Amino acid sequence: MLAIRLAKIGCIAAIGFYVALVAFGNITDYWTNFAFVTNVLDMDEVPAVSRIHWRAVTSPILHHAGYILIIATEIAIAALCTLGAVAMARQLRAKAQLFQDAKNKAVAGLTLGFLLYEGGFVAVGGEWFGMWQARVDAVQSAFRVLMTMLGVLIFVTLKDEDVE
């Protein structure tokens, strides 16, 4: 059972590391990634014949606010997953209930991550702003990440037995 606990901790730590790298990239390469957010919100790449252009948000202030919200959410996800992995590692050899209780931050981080990628990128970006119609379909990438997070969330929340 120790190996399963270590696997759960490793999966959480890997998600935390990945999202920290994403946030770091969004901060250090702000303008490149901001341009993508602007293209999505402006609906620049949605075909002209599409009847959803009325949904576009063309305010630069709202573009920055949305992008900053994404970055802040990524930082929160990375922090929660990292703190969750540390909390779980501290209870590695503890009774099952203590290890289970240590998962709370990790579960919150994974849930927030799922909500950002499914709710923010797939639903809002993909469906509302028509990102799926763009030449570069970021919905596929977001879907891969959200499915990874969902898989890890399911794995981590499985009940643990006492370590012998």
C-alpha positions as CSV (number, residue, x, y, z in Angstrom):
1,M,0.0,0.0,0.0
2,L,3.0,2.3,0.4
3,A,3.6,2.2,-3.3
4,I,0.0,3.3,-4.0
5,R,0.4,6.2,-1.6
6,L,3.7,7.2,-3.3
7,A,2.0,7.0,-6.7
8,K,-0.8,9.3,-5.5
9,I,1.7,11.8,-4.1
10,G,3.8,11.7,-7.3
11,C,0.8,12.3,-9.5
12,I,-0.3,15.3,-7.5
13,A,3.2,16.7,-7.5
14,A,3.5,16.2,-11.2
15,I,0.2,18.1,-11.8
16,G,1.4,20.9,-9.4
17,F,4.7,21.1,-11.3
18,Y,3.0,21.2,-14.7
19,V,0.6,23.9,-13.8
20,A,3.4,25.9,-12.1
21,L,5.3,25.8,-15.4
22,V,2.1,26.9,-17.3
23,A,1.7,29.8,-14.9
24,F,5.4,30.7,-15.1
25,G,5.2,30.7,-18.9
26,N,2.1,32.9,-18.9
27,I,3.8,35.4,-16.6
28,T,7.3,35.4,-18.3
29,D,5.8,35.4,-21.8
30,Y,2.8,37.5,-21.0
31,W,2.4,39.3,-24.3
32,T,2.6,36.2,-26.5
33,N,0.0,34.3,-24.5
34,F,-2.0,37.4,-24.0
35,A,-2.3,37.8,-27.8
36,F,-3.8,34.3,-27.9
37,V,-6.4,35.2,-25.2
38,T,-7.2,38.4,-27.2
39,N,-7.7,36.4,-30.4
40,V,-10.1,34.0,-28.6
41,L,-12.1,36.8,-26.9
42,D,-12.1,39.0,-30.1
43,M,-13.1,35.8,-32.0
44,D,-10.6,36.8,-34.8
45,E,-10.3,33.3,-36.2
46,V,-14.0,32.4,-36.1
47,P,-15.1,32.3,-39.8
48,A,-16.9,35.4,-41.0
49,V,-20.0,33.3,-41.9
50,S,-20.5,32.2,-38.3
51,R,-23.4,33.8,-36.6
52,I,-21.8,33.9,-33.1
53,H,-19.6,37.0,-33.6
54,W,-21.9,39.0,-31.3
55,R,-20.4,37.1,-28.4
56,A,-17.0,38.7,-28.9
57,V,-15.4,40.7,-26.1
58,T,-13.2,43.4,-27.6
59,S,-12.3,45.4,-24.6
60,P,-8.5,45.3,-23.8
61,I,-9.2,45.9,-20.1
62,L,-11.5,42.8,-20.1
63,H,-8.8,40.8,-22.0
64,H,-6.2,41.7,-19.4
65,A,-8.7,41.0,-16.5
66,G,-9.5,37.5,-18.0
67,Y,-5.9,36.6,-18.6
68,I,-4.9,37.7,-15.1
69,L,-7.7,35.7,-13.7
70,I,-6.4,32.6,-15.6
71,I,-2.9,33.1,-14.3
72,A,-4.1,33.6,-10.7
73,T,-6.2,30.4,-11.0
74,E,-3.1,28.6,-12.3
75,I,-1.0,29.8,-9.4
76,A,-3.8,28.7,-7.0
77,I,-3.9,25.2,-8.6
78,A,-0.2,24.8,-8.5
79,A,0.0,25.9,-4.9
80,L,-2.9,23.7,-3.8
81,C,-1.5,20.6,-5.6
82,T,2.0,21.2,-4.2
83,L,0.7,21.8,-0.7
84,G,-1.5,18.7,-1.1
85,A,1.4,16.6,-2.2
86,V,3.5,17.8,0.8
87,A,0.6,17.2,3.2
88,M,0.1,13.7,1.8
89,A,3.9,13.0,2.0
90,R,3.9,14.0,5.7
91,Q,1.2,11.4,6.3
92,L,2.8,8.7,4.1
93,R,3.0,6.1,6.8
94,A,0.1,7.3,8.9
95,K,-3.2,5.6,9.5
96,A,-5.5,5.5,6.4
97,Q,-7.8,8.2,7.7
98,L,-5.0,10.6,8.4
99,F,-3.6,10.1,4.9
100,Q,-7.1,10.5,3.5
101,D,-7.6,13.8,5.4
102,A,-4.3,15.0,4.0
103,K,-5.7,14.9,0.5
104,N,-8.0,17.9,0.9
105,K,-5.7,20.5,-0.7
106,A,-4.8,18.2,-3.5
107,V,-8.4,17.5,-4.2
108,A,-9.2,21.2,-4.2
109,G,-6.3,21.9,-6.6
110,L,-7.3,19.2,-9.0
111,T,-11.0,20.3,-8.9
112,L,-10.0,23.9,-9.5
113,G,-7.8,22.7,-12.4
114,F,-10.6,20.7,-13.9
115,L,-13.0,23.7,-13.6
116,L,-10.5,26.0,-15.2
117,Y,-9.8,23.7,-18.2
118,E,-13.3,22.3,-18.6
119,G,-15.3,25.4,-17.6
120,G,-12.9,28.1,-18.7
121,F,-11.1,26.7,-21.7
122,V,-13.5,24.1,-23.2
123,A,-16.9,25.6,-22.3
124,V,-16.2,29.4,-22.4
125,G,-13.3,29.6,-24.8
126,G,-14.2,26.6,-26.9
127,E,-18.0,26.8,-27.1
128,W,-18.9,30.4,-26.2
129,F,-16.1,32.1,-28.1
130,G,-15.8,29.5,-30.8
131,M,-12.2,28.6,-30.2
132,W,-12.8,25.2,-31.7
133,Q,-13.3,26.9,-35.1
134,A,-9.9,28.5,-35.0
135,R,-6.9,27.3,-37.1
136,V,-5.1,26.4,-33.9
137,D,-7.7,24.4,-31.9
138,A,-6.6,24.8,-28.2
139,V,-9.7,22.9,-27.1
140,Q,-7.9,19.6,-27.8
141,S,-5.0,20.5,-25.6
142,A,-7.2,21.7,-22.8
143,F,-9.2,18.5,-23.0
144,R,-6.0,16.4,-22.6
145,V,-5.1,18.3,-19.5
146,L,-8.6,18.2,-18.0
147,M,-8.8,14.5,-18.5
148,T,-5.4,14.0,-16.9
149,M,-6.5,16.0,-13.9
150,L,-9.8,14.1,-13.7
151,G,-8.0,10.8,-13.8
152,V,-5.6,11.8,-11.1
153,L,-8.5,13.2,-9.1
154,I,-10.3,9.8,-9.3
155,F,-7.1,8.0,-8.4
156,V,-6.2,10.2,-5.5
157,T,-9.7,10.1,-3.9
158,L,-9.8,6.3,-3.8
159,K,-9.8,5.2,-0.2
160,D,-6.5,4.0,1.2
161,E,-5.8,1.1,3.5
162,D,-3.5,1.3,6.5
163,V,0.2,0.8,5.6
164,E,1.6,-2.4,7.1
